[in-house]
Amino acid sequence: MTVDVATLPKLGLIVPPAAGKVPDDGPLLYGERAQFMARGLALTEMSSAGYEAVIDSVADRAKSLAQAGAKVISLMGTSLSFYRGAAFNRRLSAAIFDATGLPATTMSSAVIRALQASGVRRVAVATAYIDDVNHRLVSFLREEGIEVTAIKGLAMTDVIGVGNVTPEILSALAREVFAEDRSAEGVLISCGGLRTLDILDPLETALQIPVISSSPAGFWDVVQLADIDPTVPSFGRLFQQSGRMVG
């Protein structure tokens, strides 16, 4: 059956790269259920200085999405939303709502909901980030009641370059952080620019624990904010369940 995209609900995304491209995961997962549109923040690097340079533009991008007909809005940047801590992450959603009157979420909130929905309280973390950003992520997760058993990053700051990291590298990194402490109840792969959708199910099969990743979790979360069924076969345990009632 052919879907008329123009009739689907519009979901707005605020994304770090300047081009404002909708990440591939959204249409792959939910292309027959939602119409995604994005506005870019022109983040130049994944660092505290980079985040500070663009964070005040979030409300303006949200207003643009609202004017274009968005039903809900998500800030689709993990480190961009956790770098100042849990309270600031919540304020970002509130600021988007205040600017637009629309339900709002962030990718960091999505990750927390995904971990909670998967029953994960102790997590091994693989990231794209430099050490400073990793430390901030550990603090954010701790504030949200999640214990980090191990964390390792790729020491990247290139906003566009993270999209070129191979599945083999990401899978190896995920296995490595889990191997450091096998008491972890799940693995988190953090950075919305990493392409992880196709490795989630194989990793879960190999490690026998849930594997949560930023971009897929972000889309799983935002479709639920728009009252859209988030379940999808073949992409891991998270996509067999909903979780907006959690957290």
C-alpha positions as CSV (number, residue, x, y, z in Angstrom):
1,M,0.0,0.0,0.0
2,T,1.4,3.4,-1.0
3,V,1.5,6.0,1.8
4,D,0.6,9.6,1.1
5,V,3.4,11.3,3.0
6,A,1.6,14.6,3.0
7,T,-1.1,13.2,5.1
8,L,1.2,11.9,7.9
9,P,1.7,13.9,11.1
10,K,4.7,16.2,11.0
11,L,7.4,15.7,13.7
12,G,10.0,18.4,14.2
13,L,13.6,17.7,14.9
14,I,16.3,20.2,16.0
15,V,19.6,18.6,14.8
16,P,23.2,19.7,15.4
17,P,24.5,19.9,11.8
18,A,23.9,23.2,10.0
19,A,22.3,21.5,7.0
20,G,19.3,20.5,9.0
21,K,19.0,17.0,7.4
22,V,16.6,14.5,8.9
23,P,18.7,11.6,10.2
24,D,18.3,8.4,8.2
25,D,17.0,6.4,11.1
26,G,13.7,8.3,11.2
27,P,12.4,7.4,7.7
28,L,13.8,3.9,7.9
29,L,11.9,3.2,11.1
30,Y,8.8,5.2,10.8
31,G,8.6,6.5,7.2
32,E,5.1,5.1,6.8
33,R,3.8,6.6,10.1
34,A,5.3,10.1,10.3
35,Q,6.7,12.9,8.2
36,F,9.9,14.3,9.7
37,M,11.4,17.7,9.2
38,A,14.5,19.3,10.7
39,R,16.2,22.5,11.5
40,G,20.0,22.7,12.1
41,L,21.9,24.4,14.8
42,A,25.2,24.7,13.0
43,L,27.2,23.0,15.8
44,T,30.8,23.2,14.8
45,E,32.3,20.7,17.3
46,M,31.3,18.3,20.0
47,S,32.7,20.1,23.0
48,S,31.4,22.3,25.7
49,A,32.5,25.4,23.8
50,G,30.7,24.1,20.7
51,Y,27.5,23.5,22.6
52,E,27.6,26.9,24.3
53,A,27.9,28.6,21.0
54,V,24.6,27.2,19.7
55,I,22.4,26.3,22.7
56,D,20.6,29.7,22.7
57,S,19.4,29.1,19.2
58,V,17.2,26.1,20.2
59,A,14.1,28.1,20.8
60,D,14.3,29.9,17.4
61,R,14.7,26.6,15.6
62,A,11.7,25.2,17.5
63,K,9.6,28.2,16.4
64,S,10.5,27.6,12.8
65,L,9.4,24.0,13.1
66,A,6.2,25.0,14.7
67,Q,5.5,27.5,11.9
68,A,6.1,24.7,9.4
69,G,3.4,22.5,11.1
70,A,5.2,20.3,13.5
71,K,3.0,18.4,16.0
72,V,5.8,17.7,18.4
73,I,9.5,18.7,18.6
74,S,12.6,16.9,19.7
75,L,16.1,18.3,20.3
76,M,18.0,15.4,18.6
77,G,21.4,15.9,20.1
78,T,22.5,13.7,23.0
79,S,25.6,15.6,24.3
80,L,24.0,18.9,23.4
81,S,21.2,18.2,25.9
82,F,23.1,16.4,28.7
83,Y,26.3,18.5,28.9
84,R,24.9,20.8,31.6
85,G,23.2,18.1,33.6
86,A,19.8,16.6,34.2
87,A,18.0,19.8,35.3
88,F,19.2,21.7,32.3
89,N,18.1,18.9,30.0
90,R,14.6,19.2,31.4
91,R,14.7,23.0,31.0
92,L,15.5,22.6,27.3
93,S,12.2,20.7,26.8
94,A,10.4,23.4,28.8
95,A,12.0,26.1,26.7
96,I,10.8,24.5,23.5
97,F,7.3,24.2,24.9
98,D,7.3,27.8,26.1
99,A,8.4,29.0,22.6
100,T,5.9,26.9,20.7
101,G,3.2,25.5,22.9
102,L,4.1,22.0,21.5
103,P,5.0,18.8,23.4
104,A,8.8,18.6,23.5
105,T,11.5,16.1,24.3
106,T,15.3,15.7,23.9
107,M,17.5,12.9,22.8
108,S,19.0,12.7,26.3
109,S,15.5,12.2,27.7
110,A,14.9,9.6,25.1
111,V,18.0,7.7,26.2
112,I,16.8,7.7,29.8
113,R,13.3,6.5,28.9
114,A,14.8,3.8,26.7
115,L,17.1,2.5,29.4
116,Q,14.3,2.6,32.0
117,A,11.9,0.8,29.6
118,S,14.5,-1.8,29.0
119,G,15.1,-2.3,32.8
120,V,18.7,-1.1,32.6
121,R,20.1,0.5,35.8
122,R,23.8,-0.5,35.3
123,V,25.1,0.4,31.8
124,A,28.3,0.0,29.9
125,V,28.7,3.1,27.6
126,A,30.4,3.5,24.2
127,T,30.6,7.0,22.8
128,A,32.0,9.2,20.1
129,Y,33.2,11.7,22.6
130,I,36.3,13.2,24.2
131,D,36.9,12.6,27.9
132,D,35.3,15.8,29.1
133,V,32.1,15.0,27.4
134,N,32.2,11.4,28.7
135,H,32.6,12.7,32.2
136,R,29.6,14.9,31.8
137,L,27.6,11.9,30.4
138,V,28.5,9.8,33.5
139,S,27.3,12.7,35.8
140,F,24.1,13.1,33.8
141,L,23.3,9.3,34.0
142,R,24.1,9.2,37.7
143,E,21.6,12.1,38.3
144,E,19.0,10.0,36.5
145,G,19.7,7.0,38.6
146,I,21.8,5.1,36.0
147,E,25.1,3.6,37.1
148,V,27.9,3.5,34.5
149,T,30.0,0.3,34.8
150,A,32.5,1.4,32.1
151,I,32.8,4.1,29.5
152,K,35.1,4.6,26.5
153,G,34.9,7.1,23.7
154,L,36.4,7.6,20.2
155,A,37.7,11.1,21.2
156,M,35.9,12.7,18.3
157,T,34.7,16.3,18.0
158,D,33.8,16.3,14.3
159,V,30.0,16.7,14.1
160,I,29.9,15.4,10.5
161,G,32.7,12.9,10.8
162,V,31.0,10.7,13.4
163,G,28.6,9.6,10.6
164,N,31.5,7.9,8.9
165,V,32.5,5.6,11.9
166,T,32.1,2.0,10.6
167,P,29.7,-0.6,12.1
168,E,32.7,-2.8,12.9
169,I,34.4,-0.1,15.0
170,L,31.1,0.6,16.9
171,S,30.4,-3.0,17.5
172,A,34.0,-3.6,18.8
173,L,33.7,-0.6,21.1
174,A,30.4,-1.8,22.5
175,R,31.8,-5.3,23.1
176,E,34.9,-3.8,24.8
177,V,33.0,-1.7,27.3
178,F,30.8,-4.5,28.2
179,A,33.7,-6.9,28.7
180,E,35.2,-4.5,31.3
181,D,32.4,-5.3,33.7
182,R,29.9,-8.0,32.7
183,S,27.5,-7.0,35.5
184,A,26.2,-4.3,33.2
185,E,22.5,-4.8,32.4
186,G,22.8,-3.1,29.1
187,V,25.0,-1.2,26.7
188,L,24.5,2.5,25.6
189,I,26.0,3.8,22.4
190,S,25.9,7.6,22.8
191,C,26.0,10.2,20.0
192,G,23.2,10.9,17.7
193,G,25.5,11.2,14.7
194,L,26.7,7.6,14.9
195,R,25.0,5.1,12.5
196,T,24.0,2.2,14.7
197,L,20.5,1.0,13.7
198,D,21.8,-2.1,11.9
199,I,24.1,-3.3,14.7
200,L,21.6,-3.2,17.5
201,D,20.0,-6.6,17.0
202,P,23.3,-8.4,16.2
203,L,24.9,-6.9,19.3
204,E,22.0,-7.9,21.5
205,T,22.1,-11.4,20.2
206,A,25.9,-11.6,20.9
207,L,25.8,-9.9,24.3
208,Q,22.4,-11.1,25.5
209,I,21.5,-7.7,27.0
210,P,19.6,-4.7,25.7
211,V,21.6,-2.3,23.5
212,I,20.4,1.3,23.4
213,S,21.7,3.9,20.9
214,S,21.0,7.6,20.7
215,S,19.5,8.2,17.3
216,P,17.2,5.1,17.3
217,A,16.1,5.9,20.8
218,G,15.4,9.5,19.9
219,F,13.0,8.4,17.1
220,W,11.4,5.7,19.3
221,D,10.7,8.5,21.9
222,V,9.5,11.3,19.6
223,V,7.0,9.2,17.7
224,Q,5.4,8.2,21.0
225,L,5.2,11.9,21.9
226,A,3.0,12.2,18.8
227,D,0.9,9.2,19.9
228,I,2.4,7.0,17.1
229,D,3.1,3.3,17.7
230,P,6.9,2.9,18.2
231,T,7.1,-0.8,17.7
232,V,9.2,-2.1,14.7
233,P,10.5,-5.6,14.1
234,S,14.2,-6.5,13.6
235,F,15.9,-3.6,15.3
236,G,16.3,-4.9,18.9
237,R,14.4,-5.2,22.1
238,L,13.6,-1.5,22.5
239,F,11.4,-1.5,19.4
240,Q,9.2,-4.2,20.8
241,Q,7.9,-1.9,23.5
242,S,6.7,1.6,24.4
243,G,8.1,3.7,27.2
244,R,6.5,7.2,27.3
245,M,4.9,6.3,30.6
246,V,8.4,5.8,32.1
247,G,10.3,8.7,33.6
